[in-house]
Amino acid sequence: MRKSVLFFCLILYAGTTHAQDYALKQLENSPRHHEWVSIPSGERTVHSFIAYPESDQNTLAVIAIHENRGLTDWVRSFADQIAAAGYIAIAPDLLSNFDPEHERTSDFATSDAAREALYQLNPDQVTRDLLAVQNYVSELPSSSGRTVVIGFCWGGAQAFRFATNSPDLAAAMVFYGSPPEDQASLSNISAPVYGFYGGDDQRINATIPATEEAMERYGKTYEYEIYDGAGHAYMRSGDDPAGSPGNKAARDASWDRLKEILDDLE
């Protein structure tokens, strides 16, 4: 019985890995410099993946916060795409040091196990880790010192929340993530917040009107686009060669908008 369960788990994990083979292939074929770094965060260490642009100038840095399955190959490939656009990108593994058996996302047997662990994280720990990552990347010799946060799904919610905790962000981009539960915390935001949402994602889109009203009440910038025909996680799905036309179109349009925002910040 135990062998059958183990076999099923291995098949499930292999299926998840195979589903992102396209992302791993992109990383392997990238001409850009990649490296892993270990960033101190109090008594913790945040393992992070960095992709550097091929540039003759210092650039701003983008913190890419992963989805609710942890730091996957797709998130790393997104970081590489940010570097291809001309910016430093760092993708922290917020499941770092989860417990003695799980030092990184890749130590979890399945993506479901990683997801279950992620929802056990202390929100304040996540904030401290992101602040440590922001401080690290802003002080790199090739960094301009300015930072932007971009997050997806769970990471989108964390990007929105991080904007309430970091006064030094140049911008926050929230991809299909929910707003902070404490609406009053929005008053602490100093950076513009840009939302990216799929039209077929009403679970998240239903939160937009109240968020827009609150941001306006506090005098904060909140600009968003809803992409018709796209579902939740359309950036990842749109990168997949097997993705739907709606997700692919939303992914491409979002990249155009994302790069315009970054270019305006330079």
C-alpha positions in Angstrom: 0.0 0.0 0.0 2.8 2.4 0.9 4.6 1.7 -2.3 1.4 2.5 -4.3 1.0 5.8 -2.5 4.6 6.7 -3.1 4.4 5.7 -6.7 1.3 8.0 -7.1 3.1 10.9 -5.5 6.1 10.5 -7.7 3.8 10.4 -10.8 2.0 13.5 -9.7 5.2 15.4 -9.0 6.7 14.2 -12.3 3.6 15.5 -14.1 3.9 18.9 -12.4 7.6 19.0 -13.4 6.9 18.0 -17.0 4.2 20.7 -17.3 6.9 23.3 -16.9 9.5 21.7 -19.2 9.1 24.6 -21.5 10.2 27.0 -18.7 13.2 24.9 -17.9 14.2 24.8 -21.6 14.0 28.6 -21.8 16.3 28.9 -18.7 18.8 26.5 -20.2 18.9 28.3 -23.5 19.1 31.8 -22.0 22.3 33.7 -22.7 21.9 35.8 -19.5 23.7 35.3 -16.3 21.8 33.4 -13.5 22.8 32.7 -10.0 21.5 31.5 -6.7 22.1 33.6 -3.6 21.4 33.1 0.1 20.1 36.2 1.8 20.1 36.6 5.6 16.7 37.5 7.1 17.1 37.5 10.8 18.0 34.0 11.8 16.6 32.7 8.5 18.1 32.4 5.0 16.1 33.2 1.9 17.3 31.3 -1.1 16.8 33.5 -4.2 17.3 33.2 -7.9 18.8 36.2 -9.8 18.8 36.9 -13.5 20.9 39.7 -14.8 20.3 41.7 -18.0 22.9 42.2 -20.6 23.3 46.0 -20.1 26.0 48.6 -20.0 24.1 50.6 -17.3 22.8 50.1 -13.8 19.1 49.2 -13.8 16.2 49.0 -11.4 15.5 45.6 -9.9 12.3 43.6 -10.0 11.3 41.3 -7.1 9.2 38.5 -8.5 7.0 36.8 -5.9 5.9 33.2 -6.8 2.5 31.6 -6.9 1.1 29.4 -4.2 3.2 26.4 -5.4 6.4 28.0 -4.4 9.4 28.9 -6.5 8.9 27.0 -9.7 10.8 26.8 -12.9 8.2 29.1 -14.5 8.8 31.8 -11.9 12.5 31.6 -12.6 11.8 31.8 -16.3 9.7 34.9 -15.7 12.7 36.4 -13.9 14.8 35.6 -17.0 12.3 37.3 -19.2 12.5 40.4 -17.0 16.2 40.3 -17.4 15.7 40.0 -21.2 13.7 43.2 -21.0 16.7 45.0 -19.5 16.3 44.7 -15.7 17.7 42.8 -12.8 15.2 40.2 -11.5 15.3 38.4 -8.2 12.8 35.6 -7.3 12.9 34.7 -3.6 11.9 31.2 -2.4 9.6 32.1 0.4 9.4 28.5 1.5 13.1 28.7 2.4 13.9 27.0 5.8 10.3 25.9 6.2 11.4 23.0 8.4 14.5 20.8 8.8 13.3 18.5 5.9 12.3 21.3 3.5 15.0 23.9 2.9 13.6 24.9 -0.5 10.4 24.5 -2.6 12.2 21.7 -4.5 12.4 19.7 -1.3 8.6 19.2 -1.2 7.4 15.9 -2.7 4.5 17.5 -4.6 3.4 20.9 -5.6 0.3 20.4 -3.4 2.5 19.8 -0.4 4.4 23.0 -1.2 1.0 24.8 -1.4 -0.1 23.5 2.0 3.1 24.6 3.6 2.9 28.1 2.0 -0.4 28.8 3.7 1.2 28.1 7.0 3.7 30.9 6.6 3.6 33.8 9.1 2.7 37.0 7.2 5.2 39.0 9.2 7.9 36.5 8.3 7.0 37.0 4.6 7.3 40.8 5.0 10.7 40.5 6.8 12.0 38.1 4.1 10.9 40.5 1.3 12.4 43.5 3.0 15.7 41.6 3.2 15.5 40.6 -0.4 14.7 44.2 -1.4 17.7 45.5 0.6 20.0 43.0 -0.9 19.0 43.5 -4.6 18.9 47.3 -4.2 22.6 47.3 -3.1 24.0 45.2 -5.9 26.7 47.0 -7.8 24.7 46.9 -11.1 21.5 48.1 -9.4 20.2 51.6 -9.7 18.9 51.3 -6.1 15.2 51.3 -7.2 13.0 48.3 -6.8 9.7 47.1 -8.1 7.6 44.2 -6.8 5.6 41.9 -9.1 3.6 38.9 -7.8 1.3 36.3 -9.1 -1.8 34.7 -7.5 -0.7 34.2 -3.8 2.3 36.3 -4.8 0.1 39.0 -6.2 -1.6 39.3 -2.8 1.8 39.5 -1.2 3.0 42.1 -3.7 -0.1 44.3 -2.7 0.6 43.7 0.9 4.3 44.4 0.6 3.4 47.8 -0.9 1.8 48.6 2.5 5.0 47.7 4.3 7.8 49.1 2.1 8.1 52.8 1.7 10.9 52.4 -0.9 9.1 50.7 -3.8 9.0 52.4 -7.1 5.9 50.4 -8.1 3.9 47.3 -7.3 2.3 45.1 -10.0 -0.4 42.7 -8.8 -1.3 39.8 -11.1 -4.6 38.3 -10.1 -3.9 38.7 -6.4 -6.4 39.8 -3.7 -6.0 43.1 -1.8 -4.9 43.2 1.9 -7.6 42.2 4.3 -7.0 45.3 6.4 -8.3 48.0 4.1 -6.9 50.7 6.3 -3.4 49.5 5.6 -3.8 50.8 2.1 -3.2 54.3 3.5 0.5 53.3 4.0 1.1 52.7 0.3 3.5 55.2 -1.3 4.1 53.5 -4.7 1.6 53.2 -7.6 -0.1 49.9 -7.7 -0.9 48.3 -11.1 -3.4 45.5 -11.4 -3.5 42.8 -14.0 -6.6 40.5 -14.0 -8.2 37.8 -16.2 -11.7 38.4 -17.3 -12.7 34.9 -16.3 -11.5 35.2 -12.7 -14.4 36.7 -10.8 -13.2 35.3 -7.5 -10.5 37.9 -7.7 -12.2 40.5 -9.8 -15.1 40.8 -7.3 -12.6 42.5 -5.0 -11.7 45.3 -7.5 -14.5 47.8 -6.9 -14.0 48.0 -3.1 -10.2 48.2 -3.6 -10.5 50.9 -6.2 -12.8 52.9 -3.9 -10.5 52.6 -0.9 -7.4 53.5 -2.9 -9.1 56.6 -4.2 -10.3 57.5 -0.7 -6.7 57.4 0.5 -5.3 59.2 -2.5 -3.3 56.3 -3.8 -2.7 55.3 -7.4 -4.4 52.1 -8.5 -4.6 51.4 -12.2 -5.8 48.1 -13.6 -6.6 46.2 -16.7 -9.0 43.2 -17.1 -8.1 40.9 -20.0 -11.1 39.3 -21.6 -11.0 35.6 -22.3 -8.2 35.1 -19.7 -8.4 33.0 -16.6 -6.5 32.9 -13.3 -2.7 32.4 -13.7 -2.9 33.4 -17.3 0.8 34.6 -17.3 2.0 31.1 -16.6 -0.6 29.5 -18.8 0.1 32.0 -21.6 3.8 31.0 -21.6 2.9 27.4 -22.0 2.9 26.4 -25.7 -0.3 24.4 -24.9 -2.0 27.5 -23.4 -5.3 28.8 -24.6 -5.5 31.6 -27.1 -7.2 33.9 -24.5 -4.4 33.3 -22.0 -1.7 33.8 -24.6 -3.3 37.1 -25.8 -3.6 38.4 -22.2 0.0 37.3 -21.4 1.3 39.2 -24.5 -0.8 42.3 -23.7 0.3 42.2 -20.1 4.0 42.0 -21.1 3.6 45.1 -23.2 2.0 47.0 -20.4 4.5 45.7 -17.8 7.5 46.9 -19.9 5.9 50.3 -20.5 5.5 50.7 -16.8 9.1 49.7 -16.1 10.4 51.9 -18.9 8.6 54.9 -17.5 10.3 54.3 -14.1 13.8 54.4 -15.5 
